[in-house]
């Protein structure tokens, strides 16, 4: 089992896609501290929620469908602010992430 590879053929599009396939975003539209290369930072920009797969915007979080899921119903919950480590978020944001996880699993 340790040497077996997980294969999800529907993810091949993600594997072979180039960075040029990323949705362009004006740096002026990004939140402070956001990175233009980050798909989550680009998702935070207001736009077509359905096309972006966004299912919830919180005060400090965003929840979106994974475009290339391993399982049905796989969602991504992320902070609105781009940080390197979760402990940089603070208690309020961590609590909102926790509440959103509970909301998505019930």
C-alpha positions as CSV (number, residue, x, y, z in Angstrom):
1,X,0.0,0.0,0.0
2,X,2.8,2.4,0.8
3,X,4.0,2.4,-2.8
4,X,0.6,2.7,-4.5
5,X,-0.3,5.9,-6.1
6,X,-3.6,7.6,-5.9
7,X,-4.9,8.2,-9.4
8,X,-7.8,10.5,-10.1
9,X,-8.1,10.7,-13.9
10,X,-10.3,13.8,-13.8
11,X,-7.4,15.7,-12.2
12,X,-5.3,15.3,-15.4
13,X,-6.5,18.7,-16.7
14,X,-5.0,20.3,-13.5
15,X,-1.7,18.4,-13.9
16,X,-1.2,19.3,-17.6
17,X,-2.6,22.9,-17.4
18,X,0.0,25.7,-17.4
19,X,0.1,28.7,-15.2
20,X,-1.2,30.7,-18.1
21,X,-4.6,29.1,-17.6
22,X,-5.0,31.0,-14.3
23,X,-7.7,33.6,-14.4
24,X,-6.1,37.1,-14.7
25,X,-6.7,39.6,-12.0
26,X,-5.7,43.2,-11.7
27,X,-3.3,43.8,-8.8
28,X,-5.5,46.8,-7.8
29,X,-8.5,44.5,-7.3
30,X,-6.7,42.3,-4.8
31,X,-7.0,42.6,-1.0
32,X,-4.0,44.1,0.8
33,X,-1.3,41.5,1.2
34,X,-2.8,39.2,-1.5
35,X,-0.7,37.5,-4.1
36,X,-1.8,37.6,-7.7
37,X,-0.5,34.1,-8.3
38,X,-2.6,32.6,-5.5
39,X,-6.0,31.2,-6.7
40,X,-7.5,31.8,-3.3
41,X,-6.5,35.5,-3.3
42,X,-7.9,35.8,-6.8
43,X,-11.2,34.1,-5.6
44,X,-11.5,36.8,-2.9
45,X,-12.0,39.4,-5.6
46,X,-15.7,40.1,-6.2
47,X,-16.9,38.4,-9.4
48,X,-19.0,35.6,-10.8
49,X,-19.5,33.4,-7.7
50,X,-20.9,30.4,-9.6
51,X,-18.1,30.4,-12.2
52,X,-15.5,30.6,-9.4
53,X,-17.2,27.9,-7.4
54,X,-17.7,30.1,-4.4
55,X,-20.3,28.8,-2.1
56,X,-19.9,31.1,0.9
57,X,-18.1,34.4,1.7
58,X,-17.6,35.1,5.4
59,X,-16.3,38.2,7.0
60,X,-12.8,36.7,7.1
61,X,-13.1,33.5,5.1
62,X,-14.1,32.1,1.7
63,X,-15.5,28.6,1.0
64,X,-15.3,27.2,-2.5
65,X,-15.7,24.0,-4.4
66,X,-12.5,22.2,-5.3
67,X,-12.2,22.2,-9.2
68,X,-10.4,18.9,-9.2
69,X,-11.7,17.0,-6.2
70,X,-10.6,13.6,-5.0
71,X,-14.1,13.1,-3.5
72,X,-17.6,14.5,-4.1
73,X,-18.4,17.5,-1.9
74,X,-14.7,18.4,-1.4
75,X,-14.6,22.1,-0.4
76,X,-11.8,24.4,0.4
77,X,-12.2,26.8,3.4
78,X,-9.6,29.5,3.5
79,X,-8.9,32.8,5.3
80,X,-9.5,35.9,3.3
81,X,-6.0,37.2,4.2
82,X,-3.0,35.6,2.6
83,X,-0.7,34.3,5.4
84,X,2.1,31.7,5.5
85,X,1.0,30.1,8.8
86,X,-2.5,29.6,10.3
87,X,-1.3,30.8,13.7
88,X,-0.8,34.3,12.1
89,X,-4.6,34.6,11.6
90,X,-5.7,35.4,15.2
91,X,-8.5,33.9,17.2
92,X,-11.5,35.5,15.5
93,X,-10.5,34.2,12.0
94,X,-9.6,30.8,13.4
95,X,-13.0,30.6,15.0
96,X,-14.7,31.6,11.8
97,X,-12.9,28.9,9.9
98,X,-13.9,26.4,12.6
99,X,-17.6,27.5,12.4
100,X,-17.5,27.2,8.6
101,X,-16.0,23.7,8.8
102,X,-18.9,22.7,11.1
103,X,-21.4,24.4,8.8
104,X,-20.1,22.5,5.7
105,X,-20.1,19.1,7.4
106,X,-23.6,19.2,9.0
